[in-house]
Amino acid sequence: MVDTVFIEGLRVNAVIGVFEWERQITQPVVIDLELRCDISKAASSDAIDDAVNYKAVADEVTALVIDLKSQLIERLADGIARHILQHYLSVVSIKVTVRKPMAVPNTSAVGVSIERDRDYLRLSNRL
């Protein structure tokens, strides 16, 4: 059984971009997460210790985005996926969408969406 815990529209102001001027400012980045896991134990126990704590996830992702100072949103999305898979063992796979709303004029946002699982994590750690 696979269920989904999701966080939509996590907004973080961070250094992101490849241009020199982008490295001097913070810009909004908007993140959506879909964490695939089995929530049946939490549903049965009604205990936060048996659940994926979405507040903790949001706080960790916010700190990670600020600390990474990625040039590309592709790297940022992959870094978020890796962090969640490494630190939340009940999460079997994740979908991460990263939007950069101010990147391209006349658009509401541009971005990337990736999906990663534990197999990806194991294989990429061998390289």
C-alpha positions as CSV (number, residue, x, y, z in Angstrom):
1,M,0.0,0.0,0.0
2,V,1.4,3.4,-0.9
3,D,-0.2,6.6,0.3
4,T,0.9,10.2,-0.3
5,V,1.7,12.9,2.2
6,F,1.9,16.2,0.3
7,I,3.1,19.8,0.8
8,E,2.0,22.3,-1.8
9,G,3.3,25.8,-2.4
10,L,6.2,25.9,0.1
11,R,7.6,29.4,-0.6
12,V,11.3,30.0,0.2
13,N,13.3,33.1,-0.6
14,A,16.8,31.9,-1.6
15,V,19.8,32.6,-3.7
16,I,19.1,30.7,-7.0
17,G,20.3,31.3,-10.5
18,V,23.3,31.3,-12.8
19,F,23.7,35.0,-13.5
20,E,25.9,37.1,-11.3
21,W,23.1,39.4,-10.4
22,E,21.0,36.4,-9.2
23,R,23.8,35.4,-6.9
24,Q,23.6,38.7,-5.1
25,I,19.8,38.6,-4.3
26,T,17.2,36.2,-3.0
27,Q,14.3,35.2,-5.1
28,P,11.2,33.2,-4.3
29,V,11.2,29.5,-5.0
30,V,7.9,27.6,-4.7
31,I,8.1,23.8,-3.9
32,D,5.5,21.1,-4.0
33,L,6.3,17.7,-2.5
34,E,4.6,14.3,-2.8
35,L,6.0,11.8,-0.3
36,R,4.9,8.3,-1.0
37,C,4.7,6.1,2.1
38,D,2.4,3.8,4.0
39,I,0.4,5.9,6.5
40,S,-1.6,3.0,7.9
41,K,0.4,2.9,11.2
42,A,-0.2,6.6,11.8
43,A,-3.9,6.3,10.9
44,S,-4.3,3.4,13.4
45,S,-2.3,4.9,16.3
46,D,-3.1,8.6,15.7
47,A,0.4,9.3,16.9
48,I,2.8,11.9,15.2
49,D,5.7,9.6,15.9
50,D,4.2,7.1,13.4
51,A,3.6,9.7,10.7
52,V,5.8,11.7,8.3
53,N,5.8,15.0,10.1
54,Y,5.1,17.5,7.3
55,K,6.0,20.5,9.5
56,A,9.5,19.0,10.1
57,V,9.8,18.2,6.4
58,A,8.8,21.8,5.4
59,D,11.3,23.2,7.9
60,E,14.1,21.0,6.7
61,V,13.4,21.7,3.0
62,T,13.3,25.4,3.7
63,A,16.7,25.3,5.5
64,L,18.2,23.1,2.7
65,V,17.0,25.5,-0.1
66,I,18.5,28.5,1.7
67,D,21.8,26.6,2.4
68,L,22.3,25.1,-1.0
69,K,22.3,28.3,-3.0
70,S,22.0,26.2,-6.2
71,Q,22.5,27.7,-9.6
72,L,20.0,25.4,-11.2
73,I,16.6,24.3,-10.0
74,E,17.4,20.9,-11.3
75,R,20.1,20.5,-8.7
76,L,17.8,22.0,-6.0
77,A,15.0,19.5,-6.8
78,D,17.5,16.6,-6.7
79,G,19.0,17.8,-3.5
80,I,15.6,18.0,-1.8
81,A,14.7,14.5,-3.0
82,R,17.9,13.0,-1.8
83,H,17.6,14.7,1.6
84,I,14.0,13.4,2.2
85,L,14.9,9.8,1.0
86,Q,18.0,9.8,3.3
87,H,16.3,11.2,6.4
88,Y,12.7,9.8,6.2
89,L,13.1,6.0,5.9
90,S,9.3,5.5,5.6
91,V,9.3,7.5,2.4
92,V,9.7,5.1,-0.5
93,S,9.5,7.6,-3.3
94,I,9.1,11.3,-3.8
95,K,8.0,13.8,-6.4
96,V,9.5,17.2,-6.1
97,T,8.3,20.2,-8.2
98,V,10.3,23.4,-8.0
99,R,9.0,26.6,-9.5
100,K,10.9,29.9,-10.0
101,P,8.1,32.4,-10.4
102,M,10.2,35.5,-11.3
103,A,12.5,33.7,-13.8
104,V,10.8,34.4,-17.2
105,P,8.7,37.5,-17.9
106,N,5.1,37.0,-18.9
107,T,4.8,33.6,-17.2
108,S,3.4,32.7,-13.8
109,A,6.4,30.4,-13.2
110,V,9.0,28.0,-14.8
111,G,10.2,24.9,-13.1
112,V,11.1,21.3,-13.0
113,S,9.3,18.2,-11.6
114,I,11.3,15.1,-10.7
115,E,10.5,11.7,-9.2
116,R,13.0,9.7,-7.2
117,D,12.9,6.5,-5.3
118,R,15.2,4.4,-3.1
119,D,16.6,2.6,-6.1
120,Y,17.8,5.9,-7.5
121,L,19.4,6.8,-4.2
122,R,21.2,3.5,-4.0
123,L,22.4,3.6,-7.6
124,S,23.5,7.3,-7.5
125,N,25.5,6.7,-4.3
126,R,27.6,4.1,-6.0
127,L,28.8,6.4,-8.7
